[in-house]
Amino acid sequence: MSVRRVMGTEVEYGIAVQGNPTANPMVASSQVVNAYATATVKARRARWDFEEESPLRDARGFDMSRQVADPSQLTDEDLGLANVILTNGARLYVDHAHPEYSTPEVVTPRDIVLWDKAGEQVMLDAARRAATLPGNPGIVLYKNNTDNKGASYGAHENFLMRRSTPFADIVTHLTPFFVSRQVVCGAGRVGRGQDGRHEGFQISQRADFFEVEVGLETTLKRPIINTRDEPHADPEKYRRLHVIIGDANLSEISTYLKVGTTSLVLAMIEDRFIDRPLTVDTPVKALRAVSHDPTLRQRVTLADGRKLTAIELQREYLDLARKYVEDRLGSDADEQTVDILERWERTLALLETDPMSLADQLDWVAKLKLIEQYRSRDGLAWDDAKLQLIDYQYSDIRPEKGLYHRLVSAGRIQRLLTDAEVDRAMTEPPEQTRAYFRGRCLEKYAEHVAAASWDSVIFDLPGRESLQRVPTIDPLRGSRAHVGDLIDASDTADALVEALTR
């Protein structure tokens, strides 16, 4: 009924070794993760527990054979790569030759922004520590989605949904939303095509890398709707919608709107509130066409014959969401739900009348305005290599180098958070989900936590022959309200496990 639900993000960061363009990215990524772990994990390092993972289970009702799966899909295999569980409940690890940060589970869009931003600071700290290693010339991390040489890496969102919701309904109603959502939350990109060889600017960094409408893959034949059925929760009650189509955002407002509007649309799908599909013809082609037109005049054809711009299509969802919230919540709507609706409406109105006025709120607009300033000052054509360098520099996470961060320092980007909040979220877990239990256990009993995952914490206790697994299959249990007093009162891991299993 609102924007509240269990959710999280996973961001793979672009990586470069200064002075060594041929450096092995997997080695460099491992150095980043291990440097952070060495400096921050004071006791035994818990391993990631892969036992409950099932990356080849498809929401359409079958399991893909391991023999035909691409190796990149086998995320349930322990390859011995750097992998750390943090005291804030997050996971920091190496995935597809990139350092990746997965936020802890949270329940509001603002908390997504907070722990996602904490991930940026974790990565910055990790890269700086890696730079102190002997013989290391320095590692630079970028919060972006492509190297403009044909490779793309993901910024995924995860939303817990009711298992009873037919997956076909999700595909029907979410596909048009994703085709048009990029005008609100695209990160912007210089160049078109997967290798960026075609000149110009586009709204989304990821749009050119999507090839099919529905599918299980994430690194090849990328689908608009991903079908991985790996709930990390009670599979009888929940499914986890794995969204791979979003861009990696630096703007806090872009991230806030991205997850907030999506959560509202998912609520409407679950409650079967959308009675008329907004089906788009050839959605993959439409996705790219919308991205390639920063003037926002590109129209997409709907199955009912209408031709709408992405802004107009987004407004269809906004109007439905307003009616939905009014019908189901009325004046009892929570603060963030009301705020998301109001920001969504203002953003669409400004995109239609004066998009450049959103340069202090949306990534793609901020980047485009910056690039146009350089083009005007230096007389740069769209095929000038300097523009792609500016694109990269926007996403550089170093505050003294990254153009996004310079805009923030100059007061030209609006924020939702304070630096103090972000600093706390680097080490402290959210309080309203099982991430609280995971994070507190890592902070207080690190020496006796053998392994952990999203849905369990495994203890190695003195005097016990076998490991003790504490399941955390309900994402809303293990919160501070549920276990905070118990953890505070348990001086040892043995006392905690005894109390939990008594």
RODO-2510 file (C-alpha; in nm, 4 decimals, decimal comma):
residues 502
     n   res          X          Y          Z
     1     m     0,0000     0,0000     0,0000
     2     s     0,3012     0,2277     0,0326
     3     v     0,6672     0,2575    -0,0626
     4     r     0,7651     0,0422     0,2360
     5     r     0,8880    -0,3098     0,1642
     6     v     1,2059    -0,5137     0,2154
     7     m     1,4579    -0,4040    -0,0474
     8     g     1,8244    -0,3538    -0,1247
     9     t     2,0749    -0,2668    -0,3963
    10     e     2,3879    -0,4273    -0,5390
    11     v     2,6427    -0,2131    -0,7237
    12     e     2,9460    -0,3318    -0,9179
    13     y     3,2046    -0,0536    -0,9397
    14     g     3,4185     0,0208    -1,2423
    15     i     3,7880    -0,0209    -1,1606
    16     a     4,1132     0,1099    -1,3067
    17     v     4,4753     0,0790    -1,1947
    18     q     4,6585     0,4050    -1,2487
    19     g     4,9428     0,3763    -1,4956
    20     n     4,8605     0,0159    -1,5797
    21     p     4,5693    -0,0157    -1,8260
    22     t     4,6338    -0,3897    -1,8711
    23     a     4,6182    -0,4725    -1,4990
    24     n     4,4109    -0,7760    -1,4061
    25     p     4,0809    -0,6324    -1,2751
    26     m     4,0071    -0,9424    -1,0662
    27     v     4,3386    -0,9044    -0,8817
    28     a     4,2834    -0,5316    -0,8349
    29     s     3,9283    -0,5886    -0,7108
    30     s     4,0513    -0,8481    -0,4628
    31     q     4,3102    -0,6016    -0,3367
    32     v     4,0361    -0,3468    -0,2751
    33     v     3,8121    -0,5846    -0,0808
    34     n     4,0944    -0,7465     0,1143
    35     a     4,2479    -0,4116     0,2066
    36     y     3,9211    -0,3021     0,3635
    37     a     3,8732    -0,6339     0,5386
    38     t     4,2243    -0,6352     0,6811
    39     a     4,1787    -0,2872     0,8238
    40     t     3,8268    -0,3231     0,9601
    41     v     3,7735    -0,6890     1,0542
    42     k     3,9483    -0,7200     1,3890
    43     a     3,8935    -1,0906     1,4475
    44     r     3,8142    -1,4029     1,2502
    45     r     3,6749    -1,3226     0,9061
    46     a     3,3405    -1,4937     0,8527
    47     r     3,2998    -1,6626     0,5166
    48     w     2,9950    -1,6179     0,2961
    49     d     2,7548    -1,9119     0,3223
    50     f     2,6545    -2,0241    -0,0284
    51     e     2,4412    -2,3201     0,0824
    52     e     2,0993    -2,1593     0,0429
    53     e     2,1674    -1,9857    -0,2903
    54     s     1,9881    -2,0982    -0,6070
    55     p     2,0806    -1,8657    -0,8959
    56     l     1,9471    -2,0975    -1,1683
    57     r     1,5916    -2,1238    -1,0367
    58     d     1,3600    -1,9473    -1,2781
    59     a     1,0382    -1,7688    -1,1761
    60     r     0,8690    -1,9248    -1,4783
    61     g     0,8742    -2,2607    -1,3037
    62     f     1,1969    -2,4435    -1,3912
    63     d     1,5658    -2,4636    -1,3064
    64     m     1,8256    -2,3911    -1,5737
    65     s     2,0769    -2,6733    -1,6190
    66     r     2,4231    -2,5968    -1,4832
    67     q     2,5654    -2,7461    -1,8010
    68     v     2,4106    -2,4754    -2,0207
    69     a     2,4432    -2,1840    -1,7782
    70     d     2,7055    -1,9197    -1,8400
    71     p     2,9765    -1,9365    -1,5704
    72     s     2,8854    -1,5831    -1,4605
    73     q     2,5443    -1,7156    -1,3499
    74     l     2,6910    -1,9664    -1,1038
    75     t     2,7000    -1,7258    -0,8130
    76     d     2,6484    -2,0116    -0,5652
    77     e     3,0048    -2,1369    -0,6169
    78     d     3,2786    -2,0296    -0,3778
    79     l     3,5620    -1,9328    -0,6114
    80     g     3,7864    -1,8238    -0,3280
    81     l     3,7584    -1,4565    -0,4220
    82     a     3,7588    -1,1792    -0,1649
    83     n     3,4294    -1,1776     0,0236
    84     v     3,3521    -0,9835     0,3412
    85     i     3,0421    -0,9443     0,5578
    86     l     3,0355    -0,6021     0,7201
    87     t     2,9084    -0,4944     1,0601
    88     n     2,6433    -0,2806     0,8890
    89     g     2,4927    -0,6023     0,7512
    90     a     2,6203    -0,5446     0,3958
    91     r     2,8328    -0,7681     0,1742
    92     l     3,1557    -0,6491     0,0075
    93     y     3,3028    -0,8897    -0,2454
    94     v     3,4481    -0,9513    -0,5923
    95     d     3,1935    -1,0272    -0,8629
    96     h     3,2724    -1,0555    -1,2361
    97     a     3,6116    -0,8885    -1,1878
    98     h     3,4557    -0,5873    -1,0136
    99     p     3,4341    -0,4961    -0,6460
   100     e     3,0693    -0,5095    -0,5478
   101     y     2,8791    -0,3733    -0,2512
   102     s     2,5371    -0,5150    -0,1596
   103     t     2,3423    -0,3087     0,0902
   104     p     2,1816    -0,4670     0,3944
   105     e     1,8080    -0,5210     0,3736
   106     v     1,6077    -0,2045     0,4491
   107     v     1,2404    -0,1115     0,4353
   108     t     1,2239     0,2466     0,3018
   109     p     1,3567     0,4303    -0,0059
   110     r     1,5468     0,6772     0,2101
   111     d     1,7252     0,3929     0,3852
   112     i     1,8208     0,2508     0,0445
   113     v     1,9826     0,5852    -0,0328
   114     l     2,1585     0,5879     0,3048
   115     w     2,3139     0,2427     0,2952
   116     d     2,3882     0,2741    -0,0777
   117     k     2,5800     0,5960    -0,0034
   118     a     2,7543     0,4185     0,2825
   119     g     2,8692     0,1686     0,0199
   120     e     3,0327     0,4487    -0,1784
   121     q     3,2282     0,5514     0,1292
   122     v     3,3251     0,1900     0,2030
   123     m     3,4563     0,1590    -0,1527
   124     l     3,6445     0,4890    -0,1269
   125     d     3,8065     0,3808     0,1987
   126     a     3,8891     0,0391     0,0517
   127     a     4,0523     0,1852    -0,2602
   128     r     4,2612     0,4248    -0,0515
   129     r     4,3802     0,1428     0,1701
   130     a     4,4642    -0,0713    -0,1334
   131     a     4,6747     0,2160    -0,2684
   132     t     4,9054     0,1843     0,0331
   133     l     5,0080    -0,1698    -0,0624
   134     p     5,3723    -0,1999    -0,1753
   135     g     5,4101    -0,1460    -0,5508
   136     n     5,0480    -0,0408    -0,5979
   137     p     5,0285     0,2817    -0,8039
   138     g     4,6706     0,3465    -0,6983
   139     i     4,3279     0,2086    -0,7803
   140     v     4,0412     0,4311    -0,8954
   141     l     3,6790     0,3236    -0,8614
   142     y     3,3891     0,4562    -1,0655
   143     k     3,0217     0,4297    -0,9814
   144     n     2,9139     0,3792    -1,3414
   145     n     2,7923     0,1003    -1,5694
   146     t     3,0163     0,0760    -1,8745
   147     d     3,3766     0,1101    -1,9872
   148     n     3,2541     0,2323    -2,3297
   149     k     3,4466    -0,0532    -2,4893
   150     g     3,1531    -0,2925    -2,5015
   151     a     3,1438    -0,4086    -2,1393
   152     s     2,8722    -0,3287    -1,8882
   153     y     2,8451    -0,4042    -1,5172
   154     g     2,5376    -0,3882    -1,3058
   155     a     2,3562    -0,1772    -1,0509
   156     h     2,0794    -0,4069    -0,9344
   157     e     1,7775    -0,3529    -0,7098
   158     n     1,5974    -0,6186    -0,5093
   159     f     1,2378    -0,5990    -0,3890
   160     l     1,0599    -0,8597    -0,1794
   161     m     0,7134    -0,9386    -0,3173
   162     r     0,4272    -1,1693    -0,2318
   163     r     0,4738    -1,5132    -0,3838
   164     s     0,1004    -1,5170    -0,4662
   165     t     0,1465    -1,2421    -0,7287
   166     p     0,1462    -1,4072    -1,0740
   167     f     0,4817    -1,3511    -1,2413
   168     a     0,3035    -1,2808    -1,5707
   169     d     0,1407    -0,9768    -1,4058
   170     i     0,4823    -0,8495    -1,3021
   171     v     0,6088    -0,8782    -1,6596
   172     t     0,2997    -0,7143    -1,8083
   173     h     0,2859    -0,4116    -1,5837
   174     l     0,6505    -0,3564    -1,4994
   175     t     0,8009    -0,3695    -1,8488
   176     p     0,6474    -0,0378    -1,9690
   177     f     0,7423     0,1217    -1,6385
   178     f     1,1068     0,0208    -1,6824
   179     v     1,1109     0,1375    -2,0443
   180     s     1,0092     0,4862    -1,9287
   181     r     1,1623     0,5033    -1,5772
   182     q     1,5043     0,5992    -1,7121
   183     v     1,3957     0,9611    -1,7712
   184     v     1,3780     0,9945    -1,3926
   185     c     1,6755     0,7850    -1,2836
   186     g     1,9147     0,7479    -1,5781
   187     a     2,2803     0,8221    -1,5030
   188     g     2,3560     0,9682    -1,8483
   189     r     2,6179     0,8525    -2,0962
   190     v     2,8378     0,9987    -2,3682
   191     g     2,8173     0,7727    -2,6737
   192     r     2,5609     0,5336    -2,8142
   193     g     2,5814     0,1633    -2,8809
   194     q     2,7395    -0,0906    -2,6511
   195     d     3,0908     0,0264    -2,7382
   196     g     2,9904     0,3928    -2,7428
   197     r     3,1192     0,4451    -3,0949
   198     h     2,8160     0,6444    -3,2111
   199     e     2,8379     1,0059    -3,1060
   200     g     2,5886     1,1845    -2,8870
   201     f     2,4492     1,1762    -2,5363
   202     q     2,1899     0,9380    -2,3983
   203     i     1,9836     0,9207    -2,0818
   204     s     2,0768     0,5716    -1,9563
   205     q     2,4109     0,3960    -1,9273
   206     r     2,2514     0,0520    -1,9403
   207     a     1,9823     0,0774    -2,2090
   208     d     2,2002    -0,0312    -2,5019
   209     f     2,2971    -0,3533    -2,3235
   210     f     1,9473    -0,5025    -2,3009
   211     e     1,8543    -0,7521    -2,5695
   212     v     1,5447    -0,9480    -2,4600
   213     e     1,2244    -0,8790    -2,2701
   214     v     1,2337    -1,1630    -2,0153
   215     g     1,5107    -1,4005    -1,9089
   216     l     1,7332    -1,5451    -1,6361
   217     e     2,0680    -1,4056    -1,7498
   218     t     2,2314    -1,0931    -1,6071
   219     t     2,5591    -1,0581    -1,7988
   220     l     2,4540    -1,1700    -2,1486
   221     k     2,1239    -1,1513    -2,3349
   222     r     2,0230    -0,9111    -2,0593
   223     p     1,6453    -0,9007    -2,0054
   224     i     1,4278    -0,6076    -1,9052
   225     i     1,2597    -0,8410    -1,6544
   226     n     1,4963    -1,0822    -1,4822
   227     t     1,3450    -1,4163    -1,3768
   228     r     1,5910    -1,5312    -1,1104
   229     d     1,3821    -1,6877    -0,8347
   230     e     1,6084    -1,6721    -0,5332
   231     p     1,4024    -1,5176    -0,2524
   232     h     1,6534    -1,5395     0,0368
   233     a     1,3379    -1,5759     0,2463
   234     d     1,0470    -1,8166     0,2921
   235     p     0,9777    -1,9259    -0,0682
   236     e     0,6170    -2,0100     0,0157
   237     k     0,5483    -1,6481     0,1103
   238     y     0,7916    -1,4397    -0,0905
   239     r     0,9690    -1,3874    -0,4175
   240     r     1,2600    -1,1471    -0,4565
   241     l     1,2286    -0,9390    -0,7704
   242     h     1,5823    -0,8992    -0,9041
   243     v     1,5910    -0,5775    -1,1082
   244     i     1,8959    -0,5471    -1,3339
   245     i     1,7888    -0,2616    -1,5610
   246     g     1,8733     0,0397    -1,3450
   247     d     2,1766     0,2676    -1,3675
   248     a     2,4295     0,3277    -1,0897
   249     n     2,3224     0,6597    -0,9436
   250     l     2,5296     0,9096    -0,7499
   251     s     2,2430     1,1546    -0,7029
   252     e     2,0570     1,0759    -0,3837
   253     i     1,7304     1,1990    -0,5324
   254     s     1,7719     0,9795    -0,8426
   255     t     1,8176     0,6708    -0,6231
   256     y     1,5307     0,7740    -0,3948
   257     l     1,2892     0,8157    -0,6851
   258     k     1,4144     0,5017    -0,8588
   259     v     1,3347     0,2672    -0,5720
   260     g     1,0392     0,4629    -0,4335
   261     t     0,8406     0,4772    -0,7560
   262     t     0,9225     0,1139    -0,8326
   263     s     0,8033     0,0033    -0,4897
   264     l     0,4721     0,1837    -0,5440
   265     v     0,4218     0,0178    -0,8825
   266     l     0,4974    -0,3215    -0,7283
   267     a     0,2373    -0,2567    -0,4583
   268     m    -0,0222    -0,1831    -0,7266
   269     i     0,0717    -0,5028    -0,9115
   270     e     0,0444    -0,7102    -0,5945
   271     d    -0,3000    -0,5668    -0,5190
   272     r    -0,4110    -0,6008    -0,8838
   273     f    -0,4923    -0,2321    -0,8934
   274     i    -0,3755    -0,1776    -1,2521
   275     d    -0,6756    -0,2880    -1,4545
   276     r    -0,5562    -0,1736    -1,7977
   277     p    -0,2109    -0,2841    -1,9202
   278     l     0,0146    -0,0128    -2,0618
   279     t     0,1853    -0,2625    -2,2906
   280     v     0,4565    -0,1147    -2,5142
   281     d     0,5272    -0,2516    -2,8618
   282     t     0,8854    -0,3829    -2,9057
   283     p     0,9973    -0,2787    -2,5556
   284     v     1,3709    -0,3447    -2,6112
   285     k     1,3712    -0,1157    -2,9128
   286     a     1,1608     0,1396    -2,7227
   287     l     1,3985     0,1277    -2,4257
   288     r     1,6923     0,2251    -2,6441
   289     a     1,4973     0,4852    -2,8402
   290     v     1,3928     0,6640    -2,5209
   291     s     1,7502     0,6591    -2,3910
   292     h     1,8893     0,7981    -2,7171
   293     d     1,6693     1,1093    -2,7042
   294     p     1,7645     1,3510    -2,4236
   295     t     1,5173     1,6018    -2,5722
   296     l     1,2490     1,3688    -2,4291
   297     r     1,0313     1,3937    -2,7407
   298     q     1,0679     1,0283    -2,8440
   299     r     0,7336     0,8481    -2,8459
   300     v     0,6681     0,4818    -2,7880
   301     t     0,3705     0,2938    -2,9310
   302     l     0,1344     0,1201    -2,6921
   303     a    -0,0669    -0,1893    -2,7776
   304     d    -0,3859     0,0191    -2,7648
   305     g    -0,2514     0,2388    -3,0443
   306     r    -0,1561     0,5425    -2,8394
   307     k     0,1838     0,7038    -2,8899
   308     l     0,3255     0,8466    -2,5675
   309     t     0,6514     1,0029    -2,4602
   310     a     0,8301     0,8384    -2,1682
   311     i     0,7188     1,1291    -1,9509
   312     e     0,3559     1,0729    -2,0496
   313     l     0,3896     0,7004    -1,9836
   314     q     0,5395     0,7701    -1,6416
   315     r     0,2500     1,0040    -1,5709
   316     e     0,0072     0,7195    -1,6405
   317     y     0,1756     0,5241    -1,3601
   318     l     0,1850     0,8307    -1,1353
   319     d    -0,1883     0,8915    -1,1777
   320     l    -0,2600     0,5288    -1,0929
   321     a    -0,0310     0,5459    -0,7892
   322     r    -0,2029     0,8591    -0,6594
   323     k    -0,5439     0,6932    -0,6900
   324     y    -0,4088     0,3760    -0,5310
   325     v    -0,2611     0,5503    -0,2260
   326     e    -0,5727     0,7622    -0,1801
   327     d    -0,7957     0,4552    -0,2099
   328     r    -0,5951     0,2291     0,0225
   329     l    -0,4378     0,4723     0,2698
   330     g    -0,6094     0,8091     0,2388
   331     s    -0,4817     1,0531     0,4990
   332     d    -0,2926     0,7683     0,6726
   333     a    -0,0282     0,7523     0,3985
   334     d     0,3203     0,7547     0,5496
   335     e     0,5573     1,0475     0,5008
   336     q     0,7857     0,8858     0,2457
   337     t     0,4975     0,7614     0,0310
   338     v     0,3554     1,1145     0,0167
   339     d     0,7008     1,2585    -0,0552
   340     i     0,7714     1,0118    -0,3375
   341     l     0,4393     1,0952    -0,5041
   342     e     0,5008     1,4693    -0,4776
   343     r     0,8602     1,4489    -0,6021
   344     w     0,7576     1,2174    -0,8852
   345     e     0,4911     1,4639    -0,9985
   346     r     0,7222     1,7680    -0,9764
   347     t     0,9995     1,5857    -1,1591
   348     l     0,7783     1,4836    -1,4504
   349     a     0,6376     1,8350    -1,4783
   350     l     0,9861     1,9882    -1,4930
   351     l     1,1123     1,7264    -1,7373
   352     e     0,8307     1,8301    -1,9659
   353     t     0,8763     2,2070    -1,9333
   354     d     1,2341     2,2781    -1,8220
   355     p     1,4474     1,9639    -1,7843
   356     m     1,7721     2,1532    -1,7216
   357     s     1,6186     2,2914    -1,4018
   358     l     1,6640     1,9393    -1,2616
   359     a     2,0438     1,9543    -1,2922
   360     d     2,0634     1,9751    -0,9129
   361     q     1,8541     1,6585    -0,8671
   362     l     1,8908     1,4020    -1,1479
   363     d     2,2180     1,2433    -1,2572
   364     w     2,1627     1,2444    -1,6313
   365     v     2,0579     1,6099    -1,6348
   366     a     2,3483     1,7153    -1,4113
   367     k     2,5933     1,5326    -1,6378
   368     l     2,4423     1,6713    -1,9581
   369     k     2,4519     2,0283    -1,8271
   370     l     2,8150     1,9844    -1,7245
   371     i     2,9128     1,8397    -2,0611
   372     e     2,7327     2,1134    -2,2519
   373     q     2,9267     2,3693    -2,0513
   374     y     3,2544     2,2072    -2,1555
   375     r     3,1366     2,1818    -2,5163
   376     s     3,0435     2,5486    -2,5222
   377     r     3,3631     2,6663    -2,3547
   378     d     3,6082     2,4535    -2,5542
   379     g     3,4154     2,4066    -2,8804
   380     l     3,4053     2,0266    -2,8411
   381     a     3,2175     1,8082    -3,0896
   382     w     3,0260     1,5060    -2,9604
   383     d     3,2931     1,2712    -3,0957
   384     d     3,5722     1,4428    -2,8983
   385     a     3,7380     1,1928    -2,6648
   386     k     3,7488     1,4545    -2,3888
   387     l     3,3747     1,4184    -2,3417
   388     q     3,4017     1,0511    -2,2506
   389     l     3,6734     1,1420    -2,0017
   390     i     3,4366     1,3948    -1,8458
   391     d     3,1720     1,1205    -1,8309
   392     y     3,4139     0,8943    -1,6406
   393     q     3,5233     1,1747    -1,4121
   394     y     3,1628     1,2447    -1,3130
   395     s     3,1435     0,8940    -1,1629
   396     d     3,4889     0,8939    -0,9954
   397     i     3,4109     0,8321    -0,6276
   398     r     3,7093     1,0343    -0,5046
   399     p     3,5688     1,3607    -0,3649
   400     e     3,8723     1,5591    -0,4794
   401     k     3,8476     1,4269    -0,8381
   402     g     3,4907     1,3216    -0,9110
   403     l     3,2832     1,5852    -1,0876
   404     y     2,9642     1,4794    -0,9104
   405     h     3,1338     1,5377    -0,5764
   406     r     3,2632     1,8754    -0,6902
   407     l     2,9080     1,9737    -0,7774
   408     v     2,7959     1,8654    -0,4299
   409     s     3,0758     2,0677    -0,2676
   410     a     2,9722     2,3705    -0,4709
   411     g     2,6124     2,3381    -0,3524
   412     r     2,4882     2,2527    -0,7008
   413     i     2,3391     1,9128    -0,6106
   414     q     2,0555     1,8624    -0,3637
   415     r     2,1020     1,5997    -0,0943
   416     l     1,8708     1,4003     0,1303
   417     l     2,1349     1,2848     0,3778
   418     t     2,4042     1,4258     0,6045
   419     d     2,7661     1,3121     0,6066
   420     a     2,7269     1,2059     0,9692
   421     e     2,4399     0,9716     0,8799
   422     v     2,6435     0,8134     0,6016
   423     d     2,9470     0,7685     0,8261
   424     r     2,7357     0,5844     1,0851
   425     a     2,5782     0,3624     0,8194
   426     m     2,9244     0,2415     0,7156
   427     t     2,9445     0,0399     1,0381
   428     e     2,5922     0,0296     1,1850
   429     p     2,3119    -0,1879     1,0428
   430     p     1,9535    -0,0812     0,9747
   431     e     1,7321    -0,1551     1,2734
   432     q     1,4118    -0,2778     1,1075
   433     t     1,5265    -0,5997     0,9349
   434     r     1,7327    -0,9143     0,9982
   435     a     2,0379    -0,7143     0,8864
   436     y     2,0424    -0,5811     1,2425
   437     f     2,0994    -0,9306     1,3821
   438     r     2,3652    -1,0137     1,1218
   439     g     2,5511    -0,6882     1,1692
   440     r     2,5427    -0,6921     1,5487
   441     c     2,6664    -1,0513     1,5544
   442     l     2,9597    -0,9577     1,3307
   443     e     3,0337    -0,6585     1,5514
   444     k     3,0022    -0,8298     1,8919
   445     y     3,0871    -1,1966     1,8311
   446     a     3,3172    -1,1832     1,5274
   447     e     3,5561    -1,4438     1,6660
   448     h     3,2770    -1,7027     1,6761
   449     v     3,0872    -1,6263     1,3538
   450     a     3,2072    -1,8876     1,1048
   451     a     2,9835    -1,7825     0,8160
   452     a     2,6762    -1,5824     0,7293
   453     s     2,4428    -1,5082     0,4423
   454     w     2,1214    -1,3176     0,3885
   455     d     1,9190    -1,5919     0,5560
   456     s     2,1465    -1,7350     0,8265
   457     v     2,4293    -1,6728     1,0701
   458     i     2,6518    -1,9704     1,1528
   459     f     2,8408    -1,9855     1,4825
   460     d     3,1475    -2,1895     1,5759
   461     l     3,1185    -2,2177     1,9527
   462     p     3,3744    -2,3512     2,1998
   463     g     3,3031    -2,7021     2,3186
   464     r     3,0482    -2,7803     2,0479
   465     e     3,1331    -3,0415     1,7883
   466     s     2,9163    -2,8962     1,5120
   467     l     2,8542    -2,5493     1,3792
   468     q     2,5361    -2,3811     1,5016
   469     r     2,3188    -2,2307     1,2267
   470     v     2,0720    -1,9606     1,3280
   471     p     1,8230    -1,9204     1,0413
   472     t     1,6997    -1,5722     0,9544
   473     i     1,4484    -1,6682     0,6896
   474     d     1,2028    -1,3915     0,7814
   475     p     1,3585    -1,0602     0,6710
   476     l     1,1518    -0,8642     0,9235
   477     r     1,2635    -1,0676     1,2256
   478     g     1,6054    -1,0168     1,3755
   479     s     1,5329    -0,6435     1,3965
   480     r     1,6409    -0,4264     1,6873
   481     a     1,2933    -0,4499     1,8373
   482     h     1,3086    -0,8276     1,8113
   483     v     1,6627    -0,9113     1,9269
   484     g     1,8276    -0,5874     2,0400
   485     d     1,7829    -0,6446     2,4135
   486     l     1,8834    -1,0096     2,3786
   487     i     2,2110    -0,9242     2,2040
   488     d     2,2835    -0,6484     2,4554
   489     a     2,2307    -0,8958     2,7413
   490     s     2,4382    -1,1782     2,5860
   491     d     2,8054    -1,1262     2,6634
   492     t     2,9127    -1,4240     2,4527
   493     a     2,8024    -1,5917     2,1324
   494     d     2,7401    -1,9092     2,3321
   495     a     2,4970    -1,7220     2,5592
   496     l     2,3191    -1,5737     2,2581
   497     v     2,2751    -1,9072     2,0812
   498     e     2,1646    -2,0703     2,4066
   499     a     1,8978    -1,8042     2,4539
   500     l     1,7808    -1,8318     2,0941
   501     t     1,7490    -2,2109     2,1027
   502     r     1,6287    -2,2516     2,4581
***
